[in-house]
Structure formats: structure tokens, C-alpha cells
Amino acid sequence: MGDQTYDLIVIGGGIAGLVAGTRAAERGLKVAILEKGEAPDYKCNTRWSGGIVHVGYVNPKEPAANLAAGIERNTEGYTDPALAQLLIEQTTKVIDWLRVQGVRFIRTGSLSYLAWTMAPPRALVAGMDWRGRGPDVMLRTLTDRLRKLGGTLHLGVKAERLVVDGDRVTGVEATGQRFEAKAVVIADGGFQANKALLRQHMMSNPESVKQRGAETGMGDGMRMAAEVGGAVSAMDCFYGHLLSRDAMTNDKVWPYPELDAMAVAGIVVNPAGQRFLDEGKGGVHMANTIARAEDPLCATLIMDTPIWEGPGRSARIPANPALERAGGTILRGTTLRELAGVASLDPDGLEATVAAYNTACASGDFASLRPIRSTDKAKPMPIARGPFVAIPACAGITYTMGGIRIDTDARVLNEAGTPIAGLYAAGATTGGIEGGPAIGYTGGLSKSAVFGFRAAEHAAGAKQ
């Protein structure tokens, strides 16, 4: 591999890592990215993502006040204010920088947050569809740009531990080799594919939760940072969605379509026919709640025909009709009792639950329901007109929200809140921006790109 001394080494070749590496090379640094995937189209969550860059489900080009409101609405005040402010200020800048590199964007719908979708967008079908789509093209575009700038992408090289000289990180040991550098960026994703860590931090039965991403995030970067004194934030939340339970065995029905839009309009019940979560909190919150259940495969989504024909068709890749076409289970009954029979639910429990829910829809008194039903993010719809529909559901985990603590320069912090010299982190391996009691989501691609860019800028400035 020749000379293995660099100004900057980046661990991980997703959007956070490639933005950091490409920007650093553009700033004149000698850069190497270490990616454990061996093929040029190596698996990673970025490549499989929907490619939408937003801030709290708001168009990043909108006024800062709108972006701040989006973050507040989703995280309910959990996000570190300084990190949130940087995300607000820098996402537009990074979008513009990506466009200069050759990354194309397209609007994929009328909603504000769909304005910046990497092009070409994925097809409106169920199942996997990432080859040649926006995120895949973006990663290949940045890889080409990195190489033209003199940077190197080492494939099949797995980072194992950081090298420390005194109080400074000076390199990486990886696959039996030693890479020396003035600084290191950890950008290898979260720990969503590490079942032992999932069991330790957020759920008791990770085997019953669908891995909705590329299954490459093992928490190695977080471990390496901790070994040199890095601090971590709370790690009890993940970003994910409700999926058809068939996703556990049928690869044609994941990562899309999601069931979120129908779940926030209808209800989710257990085998006793009873609600056990607040559907109004949204799909990410519901996925976390289901994943934490003693039996994560206990959930069934209940709706009527207006929900199936309305919100069921509203998502960009709608469950109606994509799920049924892909072979997903859609159960129907002319009455709730008949539906309960085909869905293996307690009929008395389901009828009583729907009756109480419909009464709340009529009166507007959702606070009396148990569990309470929130209405600030989504409007509940009554379940009154048959045929009635049931979809057995499961939780799908995409990436974990907690991890390495960083400052606004993407520098890794120790327990005292002091930056560790020569060490940065960006993307899903970091915490402090998403999660919290509200399980708030602010935008994985924007977070990754902004802090990858920020790490490169600070590393380049520190070299001067």
C-alpha cells in the first residue's frame, strides 16, 4: 500500500466519511478512508437510504426559525442547542457543496422536506432498490472526486483500534496494518447490527426486530473512542419504521413500504386486541416501543377502508398497493369480529378498543384513552367503515441515535467535556442530536454530511 502516513484518516465510507475525506482533500490534506467493505459498491446505510436531506422534516433552505421549530417539534428540546444550531446553519452550505462535487438533487413530492432528494430517486416499489439510485450515485461521485484530489479509499480494511501518542490520537491499526496520521475521523455508523449492544442498551429481543439497514454498523468506532477516553451520550433510541411482519422472512417487503402513515391514522394492538402505545407520536416512536416489548412481534395495525385508501396511499412509496403486490399480508373482514378471527386477535378486546377509540375521535377527548393518544403530529381517523383491514407488523431498525459525544467542530469529547486531540467523529456513530424521551429524529443524512464536513474543516485549519 506504499506510504501509510497521512494528514487525515477517516474510518468508514458512508456519507459522513466521504464528505469528510473529500472536503479535507479539497483543503489540501493527504487523506485516506478505511472502509471494511471489499466491493466498490460496499454495503452501507447511506447507499440503502432514501436519499432525502432535511432538517427535522423541513426543507433546509427554509428560514432558520422554521428549521429550529422542526428540530424542537421532533426532539422536544432534547438536542444539544449548539449542535442543533450548527445543523441549521450548515445544511444548506453542505447541500451546495455536494452539488458542486456533481451530486444531483430532485424534488420528489409536494411536502417541504422532499425538496432535496438525491437523484435519481428510488422507484416507487416495495423492496430493495438502491443500485444506480441517488445515494449510490452520490457515494460513487464523491469517491471519484476524492481520488482526483489525491485521496485514497482503502477497501477491505477494518479499523481495529486507535493509536495514541501522549494525549493525542496519531493513527489507526487496521487489518494488521498501522496507518499514521495527524488526525482521525470516526464515521463508521451506529451499532444497530450489534445484537449484544442492542440488548444492553435498548431492547431484550433484538432477534425479533428487523434490520432495516445494511447491517454493517457494529459500534466499532464507538468502542475505539471509548478506549481512548471518549464520552458517549444516551444510547437507548434508534431511527426506524413500522414494517410488515413479513419483512422477517420476505425480502421483497423491506426496507419499503413503511406502515407509519396508516399507523398514525389508525391504531396498533396486541393479541388481546388492546392498544399499547401512542400512535400519535409517529412511526419512529412506535418502532422503538414495539422493539422494547417483551414480544416485538406482537403488534397488528388496525384500520378501516378510508384509512387504507387515504393515508395508505399517501407515503412516497405507499403500502397501498405496494405491500400487497410484493406479497405482504393484508387481512380483511367485513366486521371487526371477523377481522379479529383472521388476524388471531381477541374479538371482544378488539371491539372494545375500537369503540373507545371511535368515541374519542367523535368527542376529541383523546386524553382519556389508555394509553393516551397524541394528536399534535397526526390526525387520528375513526375506524368505522368496512371492510376493515389488519396488517401484522414489526419494528424495523435503521440506525442507532446515540453514541460518541462531539462538539460543534466534530471533535470527540472526554467525560470532562474536553476535546481529545486529533480525534473527530461524524454521522450515526455520534450522539447529542437525536433521540431523548421523544425519540426525536432530525435527519440522518444532513447530520452525517454536516459534521463530516465540519470535521474536515477543523482538521484542515488545525494543520495550518
C-alpha positions in Angstrom: 0.0 0.0 0.0 3.1 2.3 0.0 3.3 5.3 2.2 0.7 5.0 5.0 1.3 8.3 6.7 -1.5 10.8 6.2 -2.8 14.2 7.4 -6.2 12.7 8.0 -7.6 9.1 8.2 -11.3 8.5 8.0 -12.9 5.3 9.3 -15.9 4.5 7.2 -17.0 5.2 3.7 -20.6 6.3 4.1 -21.8 9.9 3.5 -20.1 11.2 6.7 -16.8 9.6 5.9 -16.7 10.5 2.2 -17.8 14.1 2.9 -15.1 14.4 5.5 -12.4 12.8 3.3 -13.3 14.7 0.1 -13.6 18.1 1.8 -10.2 17.5 3.6 -8.6 16.5 0.3 -10.1 19.6 -1.3 -8.5 21.7 1.5 -5.1 20.2 0.7 -4.8 17.4 3.2 -3.4 14.0 2.4 -6.4 11.7 3.1 -7.1 8.0 3.4 -10.5 6.5 4.0 -10.6 3.0 5.5 -13.7 1.0 4.5 -14.2 -2.5 5.7 -16.4 -3.4 2.8 -14.5 -5.1 0.0 -16.5 -4.4 -3.1 -16.7 -1.0 -4.9 -20.4 -0.9 -4.1 -19.8 -1.9 -0.5 -22.9 -2.2 1.7 -23.6 0.8 4.0 -26.7 2.5 5.3 -26.1 5.6 3.2 -26.2 3.6 0.0 -29.5 2.0 1.0 -31.2 5.2 2.3 -34.0 7.2 0.7 -31.5 10.0 -0.1 -33.6 12.8 1.4 -31.7 15.7 3.0 -33.8 17.6 5.5 -33.7 19.1 9.0 -36.5 17.9 11.3 -38.7 17.2 8.2 -38.2 20.8 7.0 -36.6 21.9 3.7 -33.1 23.0 4.7 -33.4 26.1 2.5 -36.3 27.5 4.6 -35.6 30.2 7.2 -33.6 29.2 10.3 -36.6 29.7 12.5 -38.5 27.0 10.6 -35.7 24.6 10.9 -35.4 25.3 14.7 -39.1 24.7 15.0 -38.8 21.4 13.2 -36.0 20.2 15.5 -37.9 21.3 18.5 -41.1 19.6 17.3 -39.4 16.3 16.8 -36.9 16.2 19.7 -39.0 18.2 22.2 -35.9 20.1 23.4 -33.5 17.1 23.7 -31.0 18.2 21.0 -27.8 19.9 22.2 -28.5 23.6 21.3 -25.1 24.3 19.9 -25.2 21.1 17.7 -28.7 21.9 16.5 -27.7 25.5 15.6 -24.8 24.2 13.5 -27.1 21.8 11.7 -29.5 24.7 11.0 -26.7 26.9 9.7 -24.6 24.4 7.7 -27.0 22.0 6.0 -27.7 24.4 3.1 -23.9 25.0 2.7 -23.2 21.3 2.6 -26.0 20.7 0.0 -24.5 23.4 -2.2 -21.0 21.9 -1.8 -22.4 18.5 -2.7 -23.9 20.0 -5.9 -20.5 21.5 -6.8 -19.0 18.0 -6.5 -21.5 16.7 -9.0 -24.3 15.4 -6.7 -27.7 16.0 -8.2 -30.9 16.6 -6.3 -34.6 16.5 -7.3 -37.9 17.3 -5.5 -39.9 14.1 -5.0 -43.1 15.4 -3.7 -45.1 18.4 -2.6 -44.1 18.2 1.1 -41.4 20.7 2.1 -38.8 18.2 3.3 -38.8 16.3 0.0 -37.2 19.2 -1.9 -33.7 17.8 -1.7 -33.7 14.2 -2.7 -30.6 12.7 -4.2 -31.2 11.9 -7.9 -32.2 9.7 -9.4 -34.7 8.8 -6.7 -35.6 5.2 -5.9 -38.5 3.6 -7.8 -42.0 3.6 -6.2 -41.9 -0.1 -5.5 -41.6 -2.3 -2.4 -38.3 -4.0 -1.5 -34.7 -3.1 -2.3 -33.9 -0.6 -5.0 -30.6 1.1 -4.4 -28.3 0.4 -7.4 -27.9 3.5 -9.5 -30.2 5.5 -7.2 -29.3 8.8 -5.7 -27.4 7.8 -2.6 -25.4 5.1 -4.5 -24.6 7.7 -7.2 -23.6 10.2 -4.6 -21.1 7.9 -2.9 -19.6 7.0 -6.2 -19.4 10.6 -7.2 -17.6 11.6 -4.0 -15.3 8.6 -4.3 -14.2 9.7 -7.8 -13.8 13.3 -6.6 -11.7 12.1 -3.6 -9.3 10.2 -5.9 -9.0 13.1 -8.3 -7.9 15.2 -5.4 -5.2 12.7 -4.4 -7.2 11.0 -1.7 -7.3 7.2 -1.2 -10.1 4.8 -0.4 -8.8 1.6 1.0 -11.4 -1.2 0.6 -11.4 -4.3 2.8 -9.6 -2.6 5.6 -11.3 -2.8 9.0 -10.2 -0.4 11.7 -9.5 -2.1 15.0 -8.0 0.4 17.4 -6.7 4.0 17.6 -3.1 4.8 18.0 -2.3 7.3 20.8 0.9 9.2 21.4 0.7 11.0 24.8 -2.7 12.7 24.8 -3.2 12.8 21.0 -4.6 10.3 18.6 -2.0 9.7 15.9 -3.3 6.9 13.7 -5.2 3.7 13.3 -4.4 0.0 13.5 -6.4 -1.8 10.9 -6.3 -5.3 9.5 -2.8 -5.9 10.7 -1.5 -2.6 9.4 -0.7 0.7 11.0 -1.8 4.0 9.5 -0.3 7.1 10.9 -2.0 10.5 10.8 -2.2 13.9 12.3 -5.9 13.3 12.9 -8.6 10.6 12.7 -12.3 10.9 11.9 -14.6 8.1 13.1 -17.5 7.7 10.7 -18.4 4.0 10.7 -22.1 4.3 11.7 -24.0 3.2 14.7 -24.3 -0.1 16.5 -27.7 -1.2 15.1 -26.3 -4.6 13.8 -24.6 -5.5 17.1 -27.3 -7.5 18.9 -25.3 -7.6 22.2 -25.2 -3.8 22.3 -28.8 -3.6 21.4 -29.7 -5.9 24.2 -27.5 -4.0 26.6 -28.9 -0.5 25.7 -32.4 -0.7 24.4 -34.3 -4.0 23.8 -34.4 -7.5 25.2 -35.2 -9.4 21.9 -33.2 -7.8 19.1 -33.6 -11.1 17.1 -37.3 -10.2 16.7 -36.6 -6.7 15.3 -35.9 -6.4 11.6 -32.6 -4.9 10.5 -33.8 -2.4 8.0 -30.3 -1.1 7.1 -27.2 -2.7 5.7 -26.2 -4.5 8.9 -22.7 -3.0 8.9 -23.0 -0.8 12.0 -21.3 -2.8 14.8 -20.3 0.0 17.1 -16.6 -0.4 16.5 -16.0 3.4 16.3 -17.8 4.0 19.5 -15.7 1.3 21.2 -12.5 2.7 19.8 -13.4 6.2 21.0 -14.3 4.9 24.5 -10.9 3.1 24.7 -9.1 6.4 24.4 -11.4 8.3 26.9 -14.2 9.4 24.6 -17.6 10.0 26.3 -20.9 8.8 24.9 -24.5 10.1 25.1 -27.6 8.1 25.9 -27.9 5.1 23.6 -31.4 3.9 24.2 -33.1 5.0 20.9 -33.0 4.2 17.2 -34.3 5.6 14.0 -36.6 3.1 12.2 -40.1 2.5 10.9 -43.0 0.1 11.2 -42.8 -2.7 8.6 -44.9 -5.6 7.6 -44.1 -8.6 9.9 -43.4 -10.4 6.7 -40.2 -8.5 6.5 -38.7 -11.0 8.9 -38.9 -13.6 6.1 -39.7 -11.8 2.9 -37.0 -9.6 1.4 -39.5 -8.1 -1.1 -41.3 -6.0 1.5 -38.5 -4.1 3.2 -37.0 -1.5 3.6 -40.1 -0.1 1.9 -43.0 0.3 2.2 -43.3 1.6 5.7 -46.6 1.3 7.6 -46.2 4.6 9.5 -48.7 6.7 7.7 -51.5 4.2 8.3 -50.5 3.6 11.9 -50.7 7.3 12.9 -54.2 7.4 11.4 -55.4 4.1 12.9 -54.4 2.0 15.9 -51.9 -0.6 16.8 -53.0 -3.5 19.0 -51.6 -6.6 20.8 -53.0 -10.1 20.5 -55.6 -9.1 23.2 -56.9 -6.5 20.8 -55.7 -3.7 23.0 -53.7 -0.6 22.2 -50.3 -0.5 23.9 -48.6 2.6 22.5 -49.3 6.2 21.5 -49.7 6.1 17.7 -49.8 9.9 17.5 -46.1 10.0 18.4 -45.2 8.8 14.9 -43.5 5.9 13.3 -40.1 6.2 14.9 -41.6 6.3 18.4 -43.8 3.4 17.6 -41.0 1.3 16.2 -39.0 1.9 19.4 -41.9 1.0 21.6 -42.6 -2.2 19.7 -38.9 -3.2 19.8 -38.9 -2.8 23.5 -41.9 -5.1 24.1 -41.4 -8.5 25.6 -42.5 -9.9 22.3 -41.6 -7.4 19.4 -43.7 -9.5 17.0 -47.0 -8.8 18.9 -48.2 -5.8 17.0 -51.0 -5.6 14.5 -52.1 -2.4 12.7 -55.9 -1.9 12.5 -57.7 0.4 10.1 -60.8 0.8 8.0 -61.3 1.3 4.3 -60.9 5.2 4.4 -57.5 4.9 6.1 -56.4 2.1 3.7 -57.5 4.2 0.7 -56.3 7.6 2.2 -53.1 7.5 4.4 -52.4 4.1 2.9 -51.7 5.7 -0.4 -50.1 8.9 1.0 -46.5 7.8 1.5 -44.0 8.3 -1.3 -43.8 4.5 -1.6 -47.3 3.7 -0.4 -48.2 0.4 1.3 -51.4 0.5 -0.8 -50.8 -1.1 -3.2 -47.0 -1.8 -2.9 -47.2 -4.1 0.1 -49.9 -6.4 -1.3 -48.2 -6.5 -4.7 -44.9 -7.6 -3.0 -46.7 -10.5 -1.2 -47.2 -8.8 2.1 -50.0 -10.0 4.4 -53.2 -7.8 4.2 -56.1 -9.2 6.3 -59.7 -8.1 5.8 -63.0 -8.6 7.5 -66.5 -7.2 6.9 -66.8 -6.7 10.6 -64.3 -6.2 13.4 -65.2 -9.6 14.9 -64.5 -11.3 11.6 -61.2 -9.3 11.2 -60.2 -10.4 14.7 -60.7 -14.0 13.7 -58.5 -13.9 10.6 -55.8 -11.8 12.5 -55.7 -14.1 15.6 -56.8 -11.3 17.9 -59.3 -11.4 20.8 -62.6 -10.3 19.2 -64.1 -8.8 22.4 -60.9 -6.9 23.1 -60.7 -5.5 19.6 -64.3 -4.4 19.5 -64.0 -2.7 22.9 -60.7 -1.0 21.9 -62.1 0.3 18.6 -65.3 1.5 20.3 -63.4 3.5 22.9 -61.1 4.9 20.2 -64.0 5.9 17.9 -65.7 7.7 20.9 -62.5 9.7 21.4 -62.4 10.6 17.7 -66.0 11.8 17.9 -65.5 13.8 21.1 -61.9 14.9 20.6 -61.1 13.6 24.1 -58.0 11.5 23.4 -56.5 12.2 26.8 -59.0 9.7 28.4 -57.6 6.9 26.3 -55.1 4.5 27.8 -52.5 4.7 26.5 -53.1 8.4 25.7 -53.3 9.3 22.1 -51.3 12.4 20.9 -52.8 14.5 18.2 -50.2 17.2 17.6 -48.3 15.4 14.9 -51.0 13.4 13.1 -54.8 13.4 12.9 -56.5 10.2 14.2 -59.2 8.8 11.9 -62.2 6.8 13.1 -62.3 3.1 12.3 -65.9 2.8 11.2 -66.3 1.8 7.6 -65.6 -1.7 6.4 -64.1 -3.7 5.0 -61.7 -3.5 8.0 -58.0 -4.1 7.4 -55.3 -5.6 9.6 -51.6 -5.8 8.9 -49.3 -7.8 11.2 -46.4 -5.5 11.9 -42.8 -5.5 13.3 -40.3 -2.8 14.1 -37.5 -2.1 11.6 -34.3 -0.6 12.9 -32.2 1.6 10.5 -29.6 3.2 12.8 -29.0 4.0 16.4 -29.3 7.6 17.6 -26.8 7.7 20.5 -23.1 7.5 20.6 -19.9 9.4 20.7 -20.2 12.9 22.2 -18.8 15.7 20.0 -18.6 19.5 19.9 -19.5 21.8 17.1 -16.2 21.1 15.4 -17.0 17.4 15.4 -14.2 16.8 17.9 -14.6 13.9 20.3 -15.1 14.9 23.9 -14.0 13.1 27.0 -16.0 12.8 30.2 -14.9 16.3 31.3 -16.2 17.8 28.1 -12.7 18.5 26.7 -11.8 17.6 23.1 -9.5 14.7 22.6 -6.6 16.0 20.4 -6.6 14.6 16.9 -9.9 12.7 17.1 -13.2 13.6 15.4 -16.5 11.8 14.8 -19.4 12.2 12.5 -22.6 10.5 11.5 -24.6 7.8 13.2 -21.7 6.9 15.5 -22.3 10.2 17.3 -25.0 11.3 19.8 -26.5 14.5 21.1 -28.6 15.5 18.1 -31.3 12.8 18.0 -33.1 10.6 20.5 -34.1 11.5 24.0 -37.5 10.9 25.6 -39.3 11.9 22.4 -37.1 9.6 20.3 -36.6 12.7 18.1 -35.4 12.4 14.5 -33.7 15.4 12.8 -32.3 13.8 9.6 -29.6 11.2 9.3 -28.1 12.3 6.0 -28.0 16.0 7.0 -26.4 15.2 10.4 -23.8 13.0 8.8 -22.9 15.3 6.0 -22.7 18.5 8.1 -20.5 17.0 10.8 -18.3 15.2 8.3 -17.8 18.5 6.6 -17.1 20.2 9.9 -14.5 17.7 10.9 -12.7 18.2 7.6 -12.7 22.0 8.0 -11.4 21.9 11.5 -8.7 19.3 10.7 -7.6 21.4 7.7 -7.5 24.6 9.9 -5.5 22.8 12.6 -2.9 21.8 10.1 -2.2 25.4 9.1 
